[in-house]
């Protein structure tokens, strides 16, 4: 779960109202990333839970305290020594950053008031809880040494430096017209990135919501004057809702199909991402408690595999960009050949020792300026250009090969990533893990793991004469295509997009039209394009599908295809999947 700065703005206001002035009477530490304070308020007690788990850092108030280990960790003992019987006197957020500070005051010796700070950084993988006094760190849940980060050290004895402030305009206080004016009319990347770049306090999630509320297509790369006016109106409305104290707004949680809270918004939303649903709450704390209670529907290691694939995809994207730049530079090779040929044809016109010359281009007759080395003869200058041409030509060929291989790897990784969406068993997860190990993306364990039973593709008995098979990972795809499929069976795959191999097997001379329509819809549904409409699906007899020698798992080539266009009906797909029977 990722909480944005504006959500923490609302959370800070809620905490100020609920716990300012409360006395800490007990401190516990249920895990190495969670600390809680039991607080006495005027009429009751409440438990203030701080969770800096990198996957879903958050703060919430509950009526029940979590269980504690028998032996409290050293960090917990330190907090008990210094903070028990202290009062929370101040709560503040650092601007619109994801950092909240609790100021805790205690009565020291000689009746002197001592003030100490608990700083909660809810910054994703770098989330941390820091205990400080007068700006000096006493301890923290996670230590960051000078070797890990020379700019910002988090260790006892060092001065506390907050995370570097994000550049951009404050989404809650700066004039909406100024914010929208900071976004260029035309962008090469997505508009939401420009909106996030221009502001502070929001991320991708809220940027998409604001664009959607302004009726601006999320794929748009241009802002019209009308778009700007609508976006100004939407930001104005957001500022009014989040800054006026008398307005009570609902909080919206986005929950993924894997039953995980993706984020929480301090307003009603205009856009629900694909494969997600929304839940509404009267206050931020109820939304956070709901998110903490959710049990993720995620199989073991599935999240680890997804992160590994996404990391590799980022590397391949970067490599493709660099190779394309190199390829553009190597395209100058032809220019050097023209200069070399023209120079050889005009040797008698070039004066020895000249630093440059202008000679006719032998290919089009135009004047061609050529830079020369004065210490070389005209013929030697021509040979120098030939060498440059040959070097760039070889580089051009090598870069083109590398670019093709990298794009192939990118397509492969996208297909594996898509397979993870359809995993339903531990065995299917293990098969994807083994595939990534063979591809060199994950390390191979030193100990040999015992061979387990292979998972089976989805099998739908459509009728007495027809069965449809669907592969959910690359191994299943190859089984569906090359072990189950025979020459006359129909093979289907969404066009030029990662997806499952689908096989329609029938004993009839021609497949039933309803069965073919079902197979087409299933091929579209079990693909990266499943949320779109009019998805192109290629259909071809199995005999025309081949696997090139040395190709990556799941990669095939085919000919003689016929393309169908379909928009999958989710209810119909779910009814079909109910027919799934194990072999």
C-alpha positions in Angstrom: 0.0 0.0 0.0 1.3 3.4 -1.0 0.0 6.4 1.0 0.4 9.8 -0.7 1.3 13.1 0.9 -2.3 14.4 0.7 -3.6 11.3 2.4 -1.0 11.7 5.2 -2.2 15.4 5.5 -5.7 14.1 6.3 -4.2 11.4 8.6 -2.2 14.1 10.5 -5.3 16.2 11.1 -7.1 13.1 12.4 -4.3 12.1 14.7 -4.1 15.7 16.1 -7.7 15.5 17.0 -7.6 12.0 18.5 -4.4 11.7 20.4 -2.9 15.1 21.1 -2.5 15.3 24.9 -2.7 11.5 25.4 -0.4 9.9 27.9 1.8 6.9 26.9 1.4 4.2 29.5 2.7 1.2 27.6 5.0 0.5 24.6 5.2 -2.8 22.7 7.0 -4.1 19.6 5.1 -7.1 18.1 7.6 -7.4 15.1 10.8 -5.9 13.9 8.9 -3.3 11.8 6.0 -2.5 14.1 5.8 -0.5 17.3 2.7 0.6 19.3 2.0 3.0 22.1 -0.9 2.4 24.4 -2.5 5.8 25.2 -4.7 7.0 28.0 -7.1 9.7 26.8 -9.6 11.7 28.9 -12.3 9.0 28.8 -10.7 5.9 27.4 -7.6 4.1 26.1 -6.5 3.6 22.5 -3.5 1.9 20.8 -1.4 3.9 18.4 0.2 1.4 15.9 3.2 2.4 13.8 3.9 -0.1 11.0 7.0 0.6 8.8 6.7 -2.6 6.8 8.2 -1.7 3.4 5.3 -3.3 1.6 2.6 -1.3 3.3 3.8 1.3 5.8 1.0 3.0 7.8 -0.2 4.4 11.1 -3.6 3.5 12.7 -5.5 3.6 16.0 -7.1 0.4 17.3 -9.0 -0.6 20.4 -7.1 -3.9 20.7 -3.3 -4.1 21.4 -1.3 -6.6 19.2 0.4 -9.5 20.9 3.9 -8.9 22.2 6.9 -11.3 22.2 8.0 -12.6 25.6 11.4 -10.9 25.3 11.1 -7.3 24.1 13.7 -6.1 21.6 16.4 -3.6 22.7 14.7 -0.8 20.7 11.4 -1.4 22.5 13.3 -1.3 25.9 14.9 2.0 24.9 11.5 3.5 24.0 10.0 2.3 27.3 12.9 3.8 29.3 12.5 7.2 27.6 8.9 7.6 26.6 6.6 5.8 29.0 4.5 8.3 31.0 5.2 11.0 28.4 2.5 13.0 26.6 2.0 13.5 22.9 2.1 17.3 22.7 2.4 17.9 19.0 1.9 16.0 15.7 3.0 17.5 12.4 3.7 16.5 8.9 6.9 17.7 7.0 5.2 19.8 4.3 3.4 17.3 2.1 6.1 14.7 2.4 5.4 11.2 3.8 7.0 12.0 7.1 5.1 12.5 10.4 6.7 13.6 13.6 5.3 13.0 17.1 6.6 15.4 19.8 6.5 13.7 23.3 7.0 15.7 26.5 8.1 14.3 29.8 8.9 15.7 33.2 12.6 15.2 33.9 14.8 15.9 36.9 14.3 19.1 38.7 10.8 19.3 37.2 12.4 20.2 33.8 10.3 19.5 30.7 12.1 17.2 28.3 10.9 16.9 24.7 11.7 14.0 22.4 10.6 13.0 18.9 9.3 10.0 17.2 9.8 10.5 13.4 7.8 8.2 11.2 8.9 7.9 7.6 6.2 6.2 5.5 8.4 6.1 2.4 7.8 2.7 0.9 10.9 0.4 0.9 12.8 3.0 2.9 10.1 3.3 5.6 11.6 3.9 9.1 10.9 4.9 12.6 13.5 7.2 14.2 13.7 8.1 17.9 15.4 11.5 18.4 16.0 14.2 21.0 16.7 17.9 20.1 17.4 16.8 16.5 19.9 14.1 17.4 19.2 10.5 16.7 19.1 8.2 19.7 18.1 5.1 17.7 16.0 3.8 14.8 14.4 0.6 13.6 16.6 0.6 10.5 20.1 1.9 10.5 21.6 3.6 7.4 25.4 3.8 7.6 27.7 6.3 5.8 28.7 3.4 3.4 25.1 2.9 2.5 24.2 6.6 2.1 26.9 9.3 2.4 24.3 12.1 2.3 21.7 10.9 4.9 23.0 8.7 7.7 20.4 7.2 10.2 22.5 6.0 13.1 22.7 6.9 16.9 24.7 10.0 17.5 24.1 11.6 14.1 21.9 14.7 13.5 18.6 13.8 11.9 18.2 15.0 8.3 14.7 14.5 6.8 14.4 13.0 3.3 15.2 15.6 0.6 12.1 17.7 -0.1 10.4 17.0 -3.4 10.5 19.7 -6.0 7.2 21.0 -7.2 4.2 23.1 -6.3 2.2 22.3 -3.2 -1.0 20.7 -4.5 -3.1 22.1 -1.6 -1.9 25.7 -1.3 -0.6 26.9 -4.7 -3.1 28.4 -7.1 -4.7 25.7 -9.3 -4.1 27.9 -12.4 -0.4 28.1 -11.5 -0.2 24.3 -11.1 -1.9 23.6 -14.4 0.3 26.3 -16.2 3.4 24.3 -15.1 2.3 21.4 -17.3 3.4 21.7 -21.0 0.8 21.6 -23.7 2.3 18.6 -25.4 4.3 15.8 -23.7 6.2 12.9 -25.0 5.4 10.7 -21.9 2.1 10.4 -20.0 0.3 13.5 -18.7 0.1 12.1 -15.2 3.9 12.1 -15.0 4.0 15.7 -15.8 1.3 16.5 -13.2 3.3 14.6 -10.6 6.5 16.3 -11.6 4.9 19.7 -11.4 3.5 19.2 -7.9 4.3 17.8 -4.5 1.9 15.8 -2.3 0.5 13.5 -5.0 1.8 10.4 -6.9 0.6 8.5 -9.9 -2.6 7.3 -8.2 -4.0 10.8 -7.5 -2.7 12.2 -10.8 -4.8 9.6 -12.6 -7.8 10.5 -10.5 -7.5 14.2 -11.2 -7.1 13.7 -15.0 -10.0 11.3 -15.0 -12.2 13.7 -13.0 -11.4 16.4 -15.5 -12.5 14.1 -18.4 -9.0 14.0 -19.8 -8.1 10.6 -21.4 -5.4 8.8 -19.4 -3.5 8.1 -22.7 -3.6 11.8 -23.8 -0.3 13.5 -24.7 -1.8 17.0 -25.3 -3.7 19.5 -23.1 -6.3 21.6 -24.8 -7.5 24.9 -23.3 -10.7 23.2 -22.3 -8.7 20.4 -20.6 -6.8 23.0 -18.6 -10.0 24.7 -17.4 -11.5 21.4 -16.3 -8.3 20.4 -14.5 -8.1 23.8 -12.7 -11.7 23.3 -11.5 -10.9 19.7 -10.3 -7.8 20.9 -8.4 -9.8 23.8 -6.9 -12.4 21.3 -5.6 -9.7 19.1 -4.2 -8.1 22.0 -2.3 -11.5 23.1 -0.9 -12.3 19.6 0.3 -8.9 19.0 2.0 -8.3 22.4 3.6 -11.7 23.5 4.9 -12.2 22.1 8.4 -16.0 22.0 8.2 -16.2 19.8 5.2 -16.2 16.0 5.9 -15.2 14.0 2.9 -15.4 10.2 2.5 -12.2 8.2 2.2 -11.8 5.7 -0.6 -9.6 2.5 -0.6 -8.6 0.8 -3.8 -8.5 -2.9 -3.4 -6.8 -5.2 -6.0 -8.2 -8.5 -7.1 -5.6 -10.1 -4.9 -7.3 -8.6 -1.9 -4.6 -6.0 -1.2 -5.2 -2.3 -0.5 -3.4 -0.4 -3.3 -3.9 3.0 -1.8 -6.3 5.3 0.1 -7.6 8.6 -1.2 -9.0 11.4 1.1 -11.8 12.0 -1.4 -14.3 10.3 -3.7 -12.6 8.9 -6.8 -13.5 9.2 -10.5 -11.5 6.2 -11.8 -11.1 2.6 -10.6 -8.1 0.8 -12.1 -8.6 -2.5 -14.0 -9.0 -5.6 -11.8 -9.7 -3.4 -8.7 -12.7 -2.3 -6.7 -13.3 0.6 -4.3 -14.4 0.7 -0.7 -15.7 3.9 1.1 -15.1 4.9 4.7 -16.2 7.8 6.9 -12.7 8.5 8.2 -9.0 7.8 7.4 -8.5 5.5 10.4 -11.3 3.1 9.5 -9.8 2.9 6.0 -6.4 2.1 7.4 -7.7 -0.6 9.8 -9.6 -2.2 6.9 -6.5 -2.3 4.8 -4.6 -3.9 7.7 -7.2 -6.6 8.1 -7.2 -7.7 4.5 -5.6 -11.1 3.9 -3.8 -10.9 0.5 -4.8 -13.6 -1.9 -1.2 -14.1 -3.0 0.6 -17.4 -3.3 4.1 -17.9 -1.8 6.9 -16.1 -3.7 4.5 -14.6 -6.2 5.3 -11.1 -5.2 9.0 -11.8 -5.1 8.8 -13.1 -8.7 6.8 -10.1 -9.9 9.4 -7.7 -8.4 12.3 -9.7 -10.0 10.6 -9.5 -13.4 9.7 -5.8 -13.1 13.3 -5.1 -12.1 14.6 -6.9 -15.2 12.0 -5.1 -17.4 13.3 -1.8 -16.2 16.9 -2.9 -17.1 15.8 -4.0 -20.6 13.9 -0.7 -21.1 17.0 1.2 -20.2 19.2 -1.0 -22.4 16.9 -0.6 -25.4 17.0 3.2 -25.0 20.8 3.2 -24.9 21.1 0.9 -27.9 18.7 2.9 -30.0 20.8 6.0 -29.3 24.0 4.1 -30.3 22.3 2.9 -33.4 21.3 6.4 -34.3 25.0 7.5 -34.0 26.2 4.5 -36.0 23.9 5.5 -38.9 26.6 8.1 -39.7 28.6 5.3 -41.2 27.3 6.0 -44.7 28.3 9.6 -44.5 32.0 8.6 -43.9 31.9 6.2 -46.9 30.7 9.0 -49.2 33.5 11.3 -47.9 36.1 8.6 -48.4 34.9 7.7 -52.0 34.6 11.3 -53.0 38.1 12.0 -51.5 39.6 9.2 -53.5 38.0 10.4 -56.7 39.4 14.0 -56.1 42.9 13.2 -54.8 44.5 15.5 -57.5 42.3 18.5 -56.3 43.3 18.2 -52.6 46.4 20.1 -51.5 48.7 18.2 -49.2 48.8 19.7 -45.6 45.3 21.3 -45.9 43.1 21.2 -42.8 39.9 21.0 -44.9 38.7 20.9 -48.5 35.5 21.1 -50.5 35.1 18.5 -53.2 32.3 17.2 -55.4 30.1 14.5 -54.0 30.5 11.7 -56.5 27.0 10.4 -55.8 24.9 13.5 -56.3 27.3 16.2 -57.6 26.8 18.6 -54.7 29.7 20.3 -52.9 31.0 18.2 -50.0 33.0 19.9 -47.2 35.6 17.4 -45.7 37.8 17.9 -42.6 41.4 16.7 -43.1 44.4 16.0 -41.0 47.2 18.2 -42.2 49.9 15.6 -41.2 48.3 13.0 -43.5 48.3 12.8 -47.3 45.0 13.1 -49.1 45.0 9.3 -49.7 45.8 8.6 -46.0 42.8 10.9 -45.1 40.6 8.9 -47.4 41.8 5.6 -45.7 41.1 7.2 -42.3 37.5 7.8 -43.4 37.2 4.2 -44.7 38.4 2.9 -41.3 35.7 5.0 -39.6 33.1 3.7 -42.0 34.1 0.1 -41.4 34.2 0.5 -37.6 30.7 2.1 -37.5 29.3 -0.4 -40.0 30.5 -3.3 -37.8 29.1 -1.5 -34.7 25.8 -0.9 -36.5 25.4 -4.6 -37.2 26.4 -5.6 -33.7 24.0 -3.0 -32.1 21.2 -4.2 -34.3 21.7 -7.8 -33.1 21.9 -6.7 -29.5 18.7 -4.6 -29.9 16.8 -7.5 -31.4 17.9 -9.8 -28.6 17.0 -7.2 -25.9 13.6 -6.7 -27.4 13.1 -10.4 -27.5 14.0 -10.6 -23.8 11.6 -7.7 -23.1 8.7 -9.6 -24.9 9.7 -12.8 -23.0 9.6 -11.0 -19.6 6.3 -9.4 -20.4 4.9 -12.9 -21.2 6.2 -14.3 -17.9 4.8 -11.3 -16.0 1.4 -11.8 -17.6 1.5 -15.5 -16.6 1.8 -14.5 -12.9 -1.7 -12.9 -13.1 -3.2 -16.3 -13.8 -1.3 -18.3 -11.2 -3.7 -20.2 -8.8 -1.5 -23.0 -7.4 1.8 -23.2 -5.6 3.1 -25.6 -8.3 2.4 -23.0 -11.1 4.3 -20.5 -9.1 7.3 -22.9 -8.7 7.3 -23.6 -12.5 7.6 -19.9 -13.3 10.4 -19.6 -10.7 12.3 -22.5 -12.3 11.8 -20.9 -15.7 13.3 -17.6 -14.5 16.2 -19.6 -12.9 16.9 -21.3 -16.3 16.8 -17.9 -18.0 19.4 -16.6 -15.6 17.1 -14.0 -14.1 16.9 -15.6 -10.7 19.9 -17.4 -9.0 19.9 -21.2 -9.2 19.8 -22.7 -5.7 22.9 -24.8 -4.7 20.8 -27.6 -3.4 18.9 -29.5 -5.9 15.2 -29.4 -5.3 13.1 -32.6 -5.7 11.2 -32.8 -8.9 7.5 -32.2 -8.3 4.4 -33.1 -10.3 3.8 -30.7 -13.2 0.8 -28.4 -13.2 -2.0 -28.9 -15.8 -3.4 -26.3 -18.2 -7.0 -25.1 -17.8 -9.3 -27.7 -19.5 -12.8 -26.6 -20.4 -15.2 -29.4 -21.6 -17.3 -27.2 -23.9 -19.4 -30.0 -25.3 -19.3 -33.8 -25.8 -17.2 -33.3 -28.9 -15.2 -30.2 -28.0 -12.6 -29.3 -25.4 -10.7 -26.0 -24.9 -7.2 -25.9 -23.3 -5.5 -22.8 -21.9 -1.9 -22.5 -20.8 -1.3 -20.3 -17.8 2.5 -20.2 -18.0 5.1 -20.9 -20.7 5.6 -24.5 -19.8 1.8 -25.1 -20.0 1.7 -23.1 -23.2 4.2 -25.5 -24.8 2.3 -28.5 -23.5 -1.0 -27.1 -24.9 0.6 -26.4 -28.3 3.0 -29.2 -28.9 1.9 -32.1 -26.7 -1.9 -31.8 -26.6 -2.4 -30.1 -30.0 -2.4 -31.9 -33.3 -2.4 -30.8 -36.9 -6.1 -30.1 -37.3 -6.8 -28.5 -33.9 -7.3 -24.7 -33.9 -4.6 -22.7 -32.1 -5.4 -19.2 -30.8 -3.4 -16.3 -29.4 -4.0 -12.6 -29.0 -2.1 -10.6 -31.7 1.3 -9.2 -30.9 0.5 -9.0 -27.1 1.7 -11.4 -24.3 -1.0 -14.0 -23.5 -1.9 -17.6 -23.2 -1.8 -20.3 -25.9 -5.4 -21.5 -26.4 -6.3 -24.8 -28.2 -9.7 -25.8 -29.5 -9.8 -29.6 -29.9 -12.8 -31.2 -31.5 -13.8 -34.5 -33.1 -16.2 -32.7 -35.5 -15.2 -31.9 -39.1 -15.6 -28.1 -38.3 -15.7 -26.6 -34.8 -19.0 -25.4 -33.4 -19.4 -21.6 -33.9 -20.2 -21.1 -30.2 -17.0 -23.1 -29.3 -14.9 -21.0 -31.6 -16.4 -17.8 -30.1 -15.6 -19.1 -26.6 -12.0 -19.9 -27.5 -11.6 -16.4 -29.1 -12.9 -14.8 -26.0 -10.7 -16.9 -23.7 -7.6 -16.1 -25.7 -8.4 -12.4 -25.4 -9.2 -12.7 -21.6 -6.0 -14.6 -20.8 -3.8 -11.9 -22.2 -2.5 -8.5 -21.3 -5.2 -6.9 -23.4 -8.1 -8.4 -21.4 -9.5 -5.0 -20.3 -9.7 -3.6 -23.8 -12.3 -3.8 -26.5 -12.1 -5.2 -30.1 -9.0 -7.3 -29.2 -7.4 -8.9 -32.3 -7.0 -12.7 -31.8 -5.1 -14.8 -34.4 -6.5 -18.3 -35.1 -4.6 -20.9 -37.1 -4.6 -24.7 -37.5 -2.0 -26.2 -35.1 0.1 -27.6 -38.0 1.1 -24.0 -39.0 2.6 -23.3 -35.5 6.3 -23.9 -35.1 8.9 -23.2 -32.4 12.2 -21.8 -33.8 15.4 -23.6 -32.7 16.8 -21.9 -29.5 13.7 -19.8 -28.9 12.7 -18.8 -25.4 10.0 -20.8 -23.6 6.5 -20.0 -25.0 7.8 -18.3 -28.2 6.4 -19.6 -31.4 5.9 -18.5 -35.0 2.9 -19.3 -37.2 1.5 -18.6 -40.7 -1.9 -18.9 -42.4 -3.7 -17.2 -39.6 -7.2 -15.6 -39.6 -7.8 -12.7 -37.3 -10.9 -12.2 -35.2 -11.9 -9.2 -33.1 -13.6 -9.6 -29.7 -14.5 -7.8 -26.5 -14.5 -10.5 -23.7 -17.7 -10.8 -21.6 -16.5 -11.3 -18.0 -19.7 -13.0 -16.9 -19.5 -15.4 -19.9 -15.8 -16.1 -19.2 -16.6 -16.9 -15.6 -19.3 -19.4 -16.6 -16.9 -21.1 -19.0 -14.3 -21.4 -16.3 -16.8 -23.1 -14.0 -16.5 -26.0 -16.5 -12.8 -26.3 -15.8 -12.1 -30.0 -14.9 -8.9 -31.4 -13.7 -7.4 -34.1 -15.9 
